Amino acid sequence: MKHTDISSIELYKEGQRLEQLEHSEAERGKQGALRGGNSGCLTETGQPIGGSTSCPRKAQARFIGLQVPASSKAFPFFDAGYANEWLWEQKLAKSWKGKVLTEADPAGGTKWTIEGVDVTGRPDIQLINEDGTVEVVLELKCKAATNSAFNVGHHDRPDPSHLMQLAHYMFCTNAPGILVYSFRGKGSTSYWAYKETGIRDIEPFDREYKLGWEGPNDDHLYYIRDNGEKQETLITKTGIKEYYRSIVVATRNGELASKPANITETGSKMKYSSCQYCDLKPICKVAKDLDRFKDELEVMIGDKK
């Protein structure tokens, strides 16, 4: 029997590409709505808290129907995230006595309205009690790179964007939340990490942060670390609502939304700018108004297709 000429890897990559095209087509149908995946929060002084994905301009781009296609280099990371969610779903389905409501379940979506605009979202997992109430919302993050895994596993630094996204889903479901980071690899730390900590290798881990609300009107987010330490934050329900309101108002006024500030959820300065590795960085350098932003973004999208 002769060997096959079919390449399983090429088939897989083509499947990835088609999957992303389907996702892009589905996104076009959501034009005019804001998304939970672009969650953010304004501080009391009106600054957008920074993070890996919490950018008012990215949210504005999706709002007007313009989303930069993902690079094929990112596809393996998406796959790792999907696989991680599936594994958690399978394990929780065996251990949780109530229902495990997943992102794919039509009943698992969230929706609320601000300035007449829908804000929709899909939490990764909701653990439902037998009486139908939500016990807790889970946001699952798969760390596929050793450097980002080290930031969580050793430095105990959750991403502000992930905290704001989960906080958004918490107020939508009126339930507490758990942010879970999983790392399933093993590898050497960077030279700088080793120089700073003396740690040569990073092992597989799961790390959880338990989130709740406190303060006047139960408005302020806090989280509990693995060691039981409580961390207060600048994230508020009011700030999340104002973040989305600012995007709607800016767009209706023909204005470009703000850039994220270089501050974390605690108010400390970020170690790097949120804009440093952003796809929109070259556009934001030249676009000073919404029309130019849209024009430049359409060119970028055309080039990446």
N, C-alpha and C positions, 0 to 999 in steps of 0.2 A: 504493500500500500504506500503510495507516494504522499509526502507531506503536503499540507494545505498551503495555498498561497495567501490565505486570509490573514490579515494582521489584527489580532485581538486588541492591541493597543490603539491602532488607528480607529477601529470601530468604537472603542471606548471614548476616545477624544472627540470623535464626531458626535457621539451621543451627548457629551458634555456641551459641545457647541450648540447643538439643536435645543438642548434643555435651556441654555441661557437665552437663546432667541425666543423661545416660548415665554420665558420669564419677562423679557423685554416687551413682547407684544401684550402680555397681561398688564404690565405697568402702564402702557399707553391708555388703557381703559380706565385707569384710576386718576387721570388728569383732573385737576380741580379738587382733589382731596389731599389732605395731609396724612403723613404716615407715622405710626408708632416706632418704626425702625429708624426714624430720624429724630427721635426724642431729644429734647434739650431742656434747659431751664435758665431763666434770667435771675440774677441776684436782685436783692432789694434796690441796688443802684442801677439796674438795667443792663448788667454785663452778662453775655452768654457764657456759661461755664464751658470750659474746653473739654476735649476728649477725642477719641479716635474717629468717631462718626457724628458727633453732635455739632453740626455746622448749620447755622441758619441758611446759608446760601445753598448747601446741598439739599436741604429741605425745600427751599424755594424752587430749585431746579426741578425737583420731582413734582412739585405742586403745579408748575406750568407745563408739565409733560416732557421735560428734557432730562434724561438720566444718562450719564456717561456709561457706556457698556463696560462690563468688567473685563479686565485683561485675562487672557487665557492662562497666565501664570497664577491667577488667583483661583482657578477652578479646583485644583486639588484641596485647597483650604476650605472651599465650600463643601466639597464632598466629605471632608473630615468632620465638618460641623453637622451635616445631615446624618452621618453614621453615628456620631456621638449622641444626637437626639434620639435616634432609633434605639440605641442601646439603653438609654435611660428609660425610655417608654416601656421597653420589654421588662426591665427589672422592676420598675414601679408597679406595673400591671400585676405582678405576682405578689408584691408586698403590701400595696395599699388596698384597704377593704372597700373603699368607695370607687368612683369612676376616675380614670385618668384621661383628662380631656387634652388632646394634643393640638398642635398648630394646624394640622391638616383637617381637623374636624370642623365642619361649618359652624357648629355651635360655639367654637372656641374663640371667635373673633370679638373684638371690642370696638365700640364706636361712640363718639360724643361729638358735640358741635360747638364751634366757636366762631363768632362773627358770620354765622350762616354757613360755615364750611365744615364738612365732616372730617373728623380725625379718626382714622381706622388703624387697627393693630391686630396682631396675632401672637399672643404669648406662646412660648414654647410648650409649657405644660401647666395645667391647672389641676390640682388635686381636689376632687369634688366629694363632699360628704354625702352620706346616704339621704340626707334631707334636701340635697340639691344646692347647698351653700358651698362657696369656694373656701376651702381650708387654707390654701397657700398657692401662690403663683411662683413657678420656677422659670428662671432665665438661664439657659445652658450655654456656656461658652467653651469651645474646644481650643486649647492652645496647641498649635502645631509647630511653632518656632521656639527654639530653646531660650532665646533671649526674652521673649514676652512671657514664656512660662516661668522663667527665673524671677521676673518682676513680681509675679503673683506668689509663686511657691516659696521664694526666700524673702523678698522685700515686703510681701503682704500688701501689695498695691493694687486694688481693684481699679478698673478703668472707669473714670467718671461717666463716660457715655453709657456704659452698661448699667451703672447705678441709676442714671436718669431714665433709661429705657424701662427698667424694671419698676421704678417708682411710678412711671406713667401707667403701667399695667396694674399696679397695686391700687391706684385711686380709681381706675376704671372698674375693677372687680371688687373693690372694698374688702381686700384681703391683704395679709402680710406677704412678704416675698422672700425667696432665697435665690441668691446669685451663686451659681456653681461654675467653677473653672475646673476643667479636666485636661490632664496632659498624659498621653498614652505612649510617649516616646522615651528615649533615654539618650543623653548626649553630653558632650563637654560644654562647660560654660565658656563665655568669651574671656579674652585676656583681661579685659577691664573688670569683669565680674570676679574673676579669680584673684586679681590684684586687690580688689576691695574687700572680698570676703574670705578668700582662702579656699573656696569651694570649687572643686574641679569638675564635678559631674552633677547633673540633675536627673532625678529618678521620677517615674510616673507618680502622679498624685491626683487627688480630688480636693478642692478647697472651696468651702462655702462661706457666704456672708449672709446673715439673717437681717432682713430690713424691716423696719417698722416706722410708725409715725408718732410724734409727740409734740408738745407745746400747745399754744393757743389754737383752738379749732383743729387740733391733730394735724397740723399743717407742715411740720418740719420733719424731714427724713433723718433717721439715724441707722447705723448698722452695727452688728455684733461680729467681731472677728472670731476665728477658730479658738483663740485663747480666752474668749469671753470678754475681751476689751470692747468697750462701747465707743463708737466714733460718731460725733455729731457732724452734720453737714449743712451746707448752704442751700441744699435742694429742698424746694417746697412745692406743694400742690399749686399754690398761686403762681410761683415762678414758671412752672411747666405750662400752665395755661397762658401766661403772658408771653412766653417764648413763641407759642403757636400764633397768638394774636398778632405779635409783631411781624410775623412773616406774611400773614394775610393783609394787614394794613399796608406794609411796604409794597407788596405786589399790586394792590389796588391803586396805590398812589404812583405806580410806575417807578418805584425806587428799588435799589439793590439792598437786600437784607444785610445785616451786620456780619462781620467776621467774628468767630469765637474769640473770647479773651483767653489769655494764657494763665488761667487759674484753675485749680482743681476743685473738687467738691467741698474741700475744707477751707478754701480761700488761699491756700499756699500757691506759690508760683510753679507752673509746670516746668519739668526739666527740659522740655523741647516744645516748640510751637505746634499747635494743632494743625497749622497750615503747612508745616515743613514737608510732609510727605503726601500732601493732598493732590489728587488729579486736577483739581480746579486751580491750583496755585498759579500756573502761567496765565490763566484767564483773569484771575483776580488782580494780577499785576497791571493789566491794561484796561480792564473794564471798570469804569467809574459810575456807570448807570445801568439800569436793568436792560435797556435795549441793546447796548453793546455786549453785556453779559450773555444775553440770549443769542446774539449773532455769533459770538466766539464759541459758545457752547455747541451750537448747531454745526459749526465747522469741525470741532473736535469729535463730535459724535459721528459725523460723516467720515472722518479720517480713520476712526477706530472700527467701523463696520467691515 
